[in-house]
Amino acid sequence: VQLQASGGGLVQAGGSLRLSCAASGFTVSTYTMRWFRQAPGKGRTSVTDITSGGSTNYADSVKGRFTISRDNAKNTLYLQMNSLKPDDTALYYCAADLRGTRYWGQGTQVTVSS
C-alpha cells in the first residue's frame, strides 16, 4: 500500500488549490479515505473523509470550502480547497483505512498568505 500526496503550494488568501493522493496496492473506492492536516506546533486533525459508499464528512472549519472526491479510474483521491484562509496553512496528509490499519501518505505543504 502506497499513498503519494501532491499539489500543495503557496497561495494567497481567497485562492484555491487541489491536492491529489495517488494510491497503489489497493483500490481507493473500496475503503474509507481521509485527509488530515497538521498546522505548525499543533496536532494532526481530520479535515474530511469519504467512505466506500461515497458518504462524506467535513470538519466545521472547512465546510462549504473544501470538497473531497476520488477518481476510480486513476485510483486517486482529491481535495479541492477554495476560499483558502491563512488558518488553512498546514501539512496535509492523505490516509486510507484498510482492514483496521491506517496507512499514511507523506505530507504536502499548503501555505496561505494574508
Residue frames relative to the residue before (quaternion, step in Angstrom):
aa qw qx qy qz dx dy dz
V 1.0000 0.0000 0.0000 0.0000 0.00 0.00 0.00
Q 0.0851 0.7843 -0.6099 0.0752 3.53 -0.84 1.01
L 0.1039 -0.7610 0.6390 0.0414 3.52 -1.15 0.79
Q 0.0743 -0.8015 0.5933 -0.0054 3.55 -0.78 1.07
A 0.1420 -0.8121 0.5641 0.0450 3.56 -0.36 1.28
S 0.0623 0.7812 -0.6182 0.0607 3.52 -1.17 0.70
G 0.6059 0.6133 -0.4005 0.3104 3.54 -1.32 0.06
G 0.4944 0.6601 -0.4406 0.3545 3.58 1.19 -0.07
G 0.1470 0.7932 -0.5836 0.0927 3.53 -1.28 0.19
L 0.5751 -0.5524 0.4727 0.3750 3.49 -1.38 -0.29
V 0.0687 0.7962 -0.5938 0.0932 3.57 -0.79 1.04
Q 0.4882 -0.6464 0.4948 0.3147 3.55 -1.16 0.55
A 0.6398 -0.5094 0.4067 0.4070 3.54 -1.22 0.47
G 0.7509 0.3329 -0.2846 0.4943 3.53 -0.94 0.97
G 0.6016 0.5892 -0.3422 0.4169 3.55 1.26 -0.29
S 0.4002 -0.7075 0.5398 0.2189 3.52 -1.37 -0.04
L 0.0232 -0.7515 0.6583 0.0371 3.51 -1.33 0.48
R 0.1707 -0.7484 0.6239 0.1466 3.54 -1.24 0.43
L 0.2129 -0.7673 0.5971 0.0968 3.52 -0.76 1.11
S 0.1653 -0.7672 0.6132 0.0895 3.53 -1.15 0.70
C 0.0775 -0.7654 0.6374 0.0424 3.53 -1.22 0.56
A 0.1484 -0.8099 0.5656 0.0467 3.53 -0.20 1.32
A 0.1882 -0.8082 0.5545 0.0631 3.55 -0.78 1.08
S 0.0053 -0.7670 0.6413 0.0214 3.52 -1.23 0.58
G 0.7316 0.4121 -0.3120 0.4445 3.53 -1.14 0.63
F 0.7743 0.0599 -0.0625 0.6269 3.54 1.30 -0.07
T 0.4742 -0.6644 0.5004 0.2888 3.57 -1.31 0.17
V 0.4614 -0.7281 0.4298 0.2686 3.58 -0.60 1.13
S 0.6556 0.5367 -0.3221 0.4224 3.58 1.08 -0.61
T 0.6352 0.5730 -0.3159 0.4103 3.56 1.25 -0.33
Y 0.7880 0.2697 -0.1100 0.5424 3.56 1.17 -0.56
T 0.5836 -0.5469 0.4533 0.3935 3.55 -1.29 0.25
M 0.1359 -0.7853 0.6032 0.0323 3.51 -0.88 1.07
R 0.1203 -0.8265 0.5499 0.0025 3.56 -0.98 0.86
W 0.1885 -0.7088 0.6591 0.1664 3.50 -1.39 0.35
F 0.0790 -0.7583 0.6469 0.0184 3.51 -1.05 0.94
R 0.1011 -0.7751 0.6126 0.1166 3.52 -1.31 0.17
Q 0.1453 -0.7708 0.6163 0.0705 3.50 -1.25 0.57
A 0.2343 -0.7755 0.5763 0.1081 3.53 -0.52 1.23
P 0.6636 -0.5102 0.3534 0.4176 3.59 -1.16 0.47
G 0.8473 0.1500 -0.1296 0.4927 3.56 -0.85 1.01
K 0.6862 0.4467 -0.2814 0.5004 3.58 1.27 0.14
G 0.5953 -0.5769 0.4261 0.3622 3.53 -1.30 0.23
R 0.5935 -0.5590 0.4400 0.3764 3.54 -1.32 0.23
T 0.0595 -0.8162 0.5747 -0.0040 3.58 -0.79 1.00
S 0.5364 -0.6240 0.4675 0.3230 3.53 -1.19 0.59
V 0.2449 -0.7590 0.5888 0.1315 3.53 -1.03 0.87
T 0.7692 -0.2137 0.2038 0.5666 3.56 0.77 -1.05
D 0.0557 -0.7879 0.6100 0.0637 3.54 -1.27 0.33
I 0.1655 -0.7566 0.6238 0.1051 3.52 -1.31 0.39
T 0.3372 -0.7571 0.5273 0.1872 3.56 -0.79 1.03
S 0.6853 -0.4547 0.3566 0.4432 3.54 -1.31 0.12
G 0.6794 0.4888 -0.2849 0.4672 3.57 1.14 -0.59
G 0.5834 -0.6182 0.3519 0.3920 3.56 1.29 -0.08
S 0.4617 0.6583 -0.4682 0.3664 3.59 1.21 0.10
T 0.1666 -0.8014 0.5710 0.0627 3.53 -1.03 0.83
N 0.1053 -0.7556 0.6426 0.0716 3.52 -1.28 0.52
Y 0.1105 -0.7969 0.5931 0.0315 3.54 -1.10 0.76
A 0.4997 -0.5933 0.5320 0.3394 3.51 -1.19 0.58
D 0.6120 -0.5810 0.3850 0.3735 3.58 -1.03 0.74
S 0.6549 0.5619 -0.3110 0.3984 3.55 1.00 -0.82
V 0.7652 0.3423 -0.1920 0.5103 3.61 1.17 -0.42
K 0.4125 0.7262 -0.4677 0.2893 3.60 1.24 -0.11
G 0.8008 0.2572 -0.2151 0.4962 3.53 -0.93 0.95
R 0.7315 0.3836 -0.2297 0.5148 3.59 1.26 -0.24
F 0.7639 0.2936 -0.1525 0.5540 3.58 1.05 -0.78
T 0.0782 -0.7827 0.6162 0.0405 3.54 -1.18 0.64
I 0.2218 -0.7575 0.6019 0.1212 3.55 -0.85 1.02
S 0.0967 0.7817 -0.6113 0.0766 3.56 -1.05 0.75
R 0.1871 -0.7660 0.6001 0.1347 3.53 -1.30 0.14
D 0.2475 -0.7220 0.6281 0.1515 3.51 -1.24 0.61
N 0.3139 -0.7920 0.4926 0.1777 3.56 -0.25 1.25
A 0.6305 0.5434 -0.3416 0.4364 3.59 1.01 -0.72
K 0.7384 0.3685 -0.2115 0.5236 3.58 1.07 -0.75
N 0.3136 -0.7704 0.4892 0.2625 3.56 1.33 -0.17
T 0.5007 0.6482 -0.3912 0.4196 3.51 1.01 0.93
L 0.2894 -0.7236 0.6080 0.1513 3.51 -1.15 0.83
Y 0.1376 -0.7991 0.5816 0.0643 3.57 -1.08 0.74
L 0.0908 -0.7374 0.6601 0.1107 3.49 -1.36 0.31
Q 0.1506 -0.7748 0.6117 0.0537 3.54 -0.49 1.25
M 0.0666 -0.8116 0.5803 -0.0156 3.55 -0.65 1.15
N 0.0278 -0.8042 0.5926 -0.0372 3.55 -0.60 1.19
S 0.8182 0.2197 -0.1724 0.5025 3.56 -1.29 0.32
L 0.0921 0.8499 -0.5119 0.0848 3.53 0.94 0.92
K 0.2098 -0.7681 0.5996 0.0809 3.51 -1.16 0.80
P 0.6378 -0.5189 0.3816 0.4223 3.62 -1.13 0.38
D 0.6273 0.5487 -0.3372 0.4379 3.60 1.10 -0.64
D 0.5953 0.5585 -0.3705 0.4432 3.59 1.23 -0.19
T 0.4407 0.6963 -0.4568 0.3350 3.58 1.26 -0.11
A 0.3252 0.7216 -0.5383 0.2892 3.56 -0.66 1.15
L 0.4729 -0.5696 0.5661 0.3627 3.47 -1.43 0.01
Y 0.1937 -0.8050 0.5563 0.0697 3.56 -0.66 1.15
Y 0.1152 -0.7930 0.5981 0.0162 3.53 -0.95 1.02
C 0.2320 -0.7121 0.6331 0.1957 3.54 -1.16 0.61
A 0.0677 -0.7941 0.6040 0.0058 3.54 -1.20 0.59
A 0.1713 -0.7620 0.6180 0.0898 3.51 -1.24 0.59
D 0.2565 -0.7494 0.5941 0.1405 3.54 -1.02 0.90
L 0.0471 0.8117 -0.5745 0.0939 3.54 -0.33 1.28
R 0.8509 -0.1731 0.1053 0.4846 3.54 -0.65 1.17
G 0.7817 -0.3758 0.1714 0.4673 3.54 0.79 1.07
T 0.6847 0.4157 -0.2867 0.5255 3.56 1.24 0.03
R 0.2540 -0.7541 0.5866 0.1506 3.58 -0.97 0.85
Y 0.1481 -0.7770 0.6094 0.0541 3.51 -0.80 1.10
W 0.2251 -0.7958 0.5563 0.0808 3.54 -1.00 0.92
G 0.3283 -0.6778 0.6129 0.2391 3.47 -1.25 0.57
Q 0.5852 -0.5280 0.4359 0.4343 3.56 -1.24 0.05
G 0.5570 -0.6362 0.4121 0.3394 3.59 -1.03 0.50
T 0.1736 -0.7329 0.6420 0.1436 3.51 -1.32 0.38
Q 0.3933 -0.7689 0.4638 0.1974 3.55 -0.70 1.12
V 0.0780 -0.7521 0.6536 0.0329 3.53 -1.03 0.93
T 0.0094 -0.7918 0.6098 -0.0338 3.55 -0.76 1.08
V 0.1090 -0.7983 0.5920 0.0206 3.55 -0.72 1.13
S 0.2042 -0.7969 0.5599 0.0987 3.55 -0.60 1.13
S 0.4315 -0.7124 0.4969 0.2436 3.56 -1.10 0.73
